[in-house]
Amino acid sequence: MSGAMSRAMSRAMTRATTMLLTLRAVLLFALVSLVAPVSQAADAPAAAAATSAPTALDRYLAGLKGLRATFTQQAVDASGKVVESGSGQLLVSRPGRFRWEYTPAEGGPQLLVGDGRNLWFYDRDLQQATVKPASAGLGSTPIMLLSASPAELHSAFELRTQPARDGAEWVAVTPHDASADFASAELGFRAGQLAGLVIHDRLGQVVTLQFTRSERNGSVPEAQLRFSPPAGVDLIGTPQKP
């Protein structure tokens, strides 16, 4: 095998591994941030039963309807080696819809769209789109969180307030479900805005996202929360119809 081919295969493997880590980060964020808004008055008894000391995540989710943010991302392997970096944009509209655009430093842009029924992944380099039902795409963690109350959030995850660092409040999130494909995650909040997300998988790999220009309840165009495969793109899977 030539050196050029070997390097190309290595880059492809690194990209695939990092994309899996990115997807885990996106799906975790979707599950903890796309919880359907609920009446605070109606849900107060349940929320009080779930925790006597609300975390920064609880406070952030209260009244959250949407989010616009840009981010930078870095992935490291179990030895601490940086395997990929890049940047992108996140749009969220609760409940259950989001758009995640990511461009790695090496390689073409990638797009993940949750439209409420389907989860779309589009790789422009490969000219390939993959679609799954939202329930299947988010199956690695409890799908109920897409429409859960704060009490149900606490029943599915252990939330722990962490020491402040970098001027932000941090909350550790650990799934109660031992079959989840991530070990733990941390969400950081600064001045009431989402500032960071760190996710650890069960193999010691870590993806760190730093959010910038985070706008809570900012306007999210409906067109950005839908996806139709461009002409000529290979489609894998069958989208769920309304």
C-alpha positions in Angstrom: 0.0 0.0 0.0 1.4 3.4 -1.0 2.1 6.0 1.6 -0.5 8.4 0.1 -3.2 5.7 0.2 -2.2 4.8 3.8 -2.5 8.5 4.9 -5.8 8.8 3.1 -7.2 5.8 4.9 -5.9 7.1 8.2 -7.6 10.4 7.7 -10.8 8.6 6.7 -10.7 6.5 9.9 -10.0 9.5 12.0 -12.9 11.4 10.4 -15.3 8.5 11.0 -14.3 8.2 14.6 -14.6 11.9 15.3 -17.9 12.0 13.5 -19.2 9.3 15.9 -18.0 11.4 18.8 -19.7 14.5 17.3 -22.9 12.7 16.9 -22.9 11.6 20.5 -22.4 15.2 21.5 -25.2 16.4 19.3 -27.6 13.7 20.5 -26.8 14.3 24.1 -27.3 18.0 23.6 -30.6 17.4 21.8 -31.8 15.2 24.6 -31.0 17.6 27.4 -31.9 20.8 25.6 -34.9 19.9 23.4 -37.1 19.0 26.3 -40.6 20.3 25.6 -41.4 23.5 27.4 -43.8 22.9 30.3 -45.9 25.0 32.5 -43.7 25.9 35.4 -46.7 26.2 37.7 -48.1 22.8 36.7 -44.7 21.1 36.9 -43.5 22.8 40.1 -44.3 19.9 42.5 -42.6 17.3 40.3 -39.6 19.5 39.8 -39.3 20.2 43.5 -39.4 16.4 44.1 -36.7 15.8 41.5 -34.2 18.2 43.1 -34.1 20.6 46.1 -31.2 22.5 44.6 -31.7 23.3 40.8 -28.5 23.1 38.8 -27.5 25.7 36.2 -28.9 23.2 33.6 -32.3 23.3 35.3 -32.3 27.1 35.3 -31.2 27.2 31.7 -33.9 24.9 30.5 -36.7 26.8 32.3 -38.5 28.8 29.7 -36.1 27.8 26.9 -37.8 27.8 23.5 -34.9 28.1 21.1 -31.2 28.7 20.7 -28.8 30.1 18.2 -25.1 29.6 18.7 -21.8 29.2 16.9 -19.1 26.8 18.2 -15.6 25.5 17.9 -14.9 21.9 18.4 -11.9 19.7 19.3 -11.7 15.9 19.6 -8.9 14.1 21.4 -8.3 10.3 21.7 -7.6 8.3 24.8 -3.9 9.3 24.7 -4.7 13.0 24.6 -3.8 13.4 20.9 -5.9 15.9 19.0 -7.6 14.0 16.2 -9.8 16.7 14.7 -10.9 20.3 15.1 -13.4 22.5 13.4 -16.2 25.0 13.8 -19.9 25.3 13.1 -23.4 26.5 14.0 -26.2 25.1 16.1 -29.9 26.1 15.9 -32.5 24.7 18.3 -36.3 24.9 18.4 -38.0 23.1 21.2 -39.4 20.5 21.2 -37.4 18.1 19.1 -35.9 20.2 16.3 -32.4 21.3 15.7 -29.8 22.0 13.0 -26.1 21.2 13.5 -23.6 22.4 10.8 -20.0 21.4 11.3 -16.9 22.0 9.1 -13.7 20.2 10.2 -10.4 21.8 9.6 -9.7 19.0 7.1 -12.6 17.9 5.0 -15.9 19.1 3.8 -18.9 20.4 5.8 -21.3 18.0 7.5 -24.9 18.6 8.4 -27.3 17.0 11.0 -30.9 18.1 11.1 -33.6 16.9 13.4 -37.0 18.0 12.0 -39.1 16.4 14.8 -39.8 13.2 12.9 -36.6 12.4 11.1 -32.9 12.7 11.9 -30.9 13.6 8.7 -27.2 13.4 8.2 -25.7 14.9 5.1 -22.0 14.5 4.1 -21.3 16.9 1.2 -17.9 15.3 0.4 -19.5 11.8 -0.1 -22.7 13.3 -1.7 -24.6 11.0 0.6 -27.6 11.6 2.9 -28.8 9.3 5.6 -32.2 9.5 7.3 -33.6 7.6 10.4 -36.7 8.1 12.5 -35.9 10.5 15.3 -36.7 7.7 17.8 -34.2 5.3 16.2 -31.5 8.0 15.8 -31.8 9.0 19.4 -32.2 5.5 20.7 -28.9 5.4 22.7 -30.5 7.4 25.4 -34.1 7.7 26.7 -36.2 9.3 23.9 -38.7 10.4 26.5 -36.5 13.4 27.3 -37.6 15.0 24.0 -41.0 15.6 25.7 -40.1 15.1 29.3 -40.7 17.2 32.4 -37.8 18.4 34.6 -38.6 15.5 37.0 -38.2 13.0 34.2 -34.9 14.6 33.2 -33.6 13.9 36.7 -35.0 10.3 36.6 -33.0 9.5 33.4 -29.8 11.4 34.3 -27.8 12.2 37.4 -27.1 15.9 37.4 -24.3 17.2 39.7 -23.1 20.8 40.1 -19.4 21.1 39.5 -16.9 23.7 40.7 -16.9 26.8 38.6 -14.1 27.2 36.1 -13.2 29.6 33.3 -15.9 32.0 34.6 -18.7 29.4 34.0 -21.0 27.2 36.1 -20.7 23.6 35.2 -23.1 20.6 35.5 -22.0 17.0 35.1 -24.5 14.7 33.4 -24.3 11.0 33.8 -26.9 8.6 32.3 -28.6 6.1 34.6 -28.8 3.7 31.6 -25.7 1.6 31.5 -26.2 0.9 27.8 -25.8 4.5 26.8 -22.7 4.9 24.5 -21.3 7.9 26.4 -19.9 7.7 30.0 -20.6 11.3 31.1 -20.8 14.9 29.9 -20.4 18.4 31.3 -22.3 21.5 30.3 -21.1 25.0 31.1 -23.1 28.2 31.4 -21.8 31.7 31.6 -24.0 34.7 32.4 -27.1 32.6 31.7 -25.9 31.4 28.3 -24.6 28.0 27.1 -20.8 28.3 27.0 -19.4 24.7 26.7 -20.1 21.0 26.3 -17.6 18.3 27.0 -18.5 14.6 26.4 -16.6 11.5 27.4 -17.2 8.2 25.7 -16.5 4.8 27.2 -13.2 4.4 25.4 -11.6 7.5 26.9 -12.2 9.8 23.9 -13.4 13.4 24.5 -15.1 16.0 22.4 -15.0 19.6 23.7 -17.2 22.3 22.3 -16.9 26.0 23.1 -20.0 28.0 22.2 -19.8 31.6 21.1 -22.5 34.2 20.2 -25.0 32.0 22.1 -28.5 33.6 21.8 -31.1 32.1 24.1 -34.6 32.1 22.6 -33.3 33.7 19.4 -35.3 33.6 16.2 -34.8 30.3 14.3 -36.0 30.2 10.6 -38.4 27.3 9.9 -36.6 26.6 6.6 -33.4 25.8 8.6 -35.1 23.0 10.5 -36.0 21.1 7.4 -33.9 19.1 5.0 -34.4 17.8 1.4 -31.6 15.9 -0.2 -30.1 17.8 -3.2 -30.5 16.4 -6.6 -28.0 13.6 -7.4 -27.3 12.8 -3.7 -27.5 9.2 -2.6 -30.2 8.7 0.0 -29.9 5.9 2.6 -33.1 5.2 4.5 -36.8 6.2 4.2 -38.0 9.4 5.8 -41.1 9.3 8.1 -44.0 11.2 6.6 -46.2 13.7 8.6 
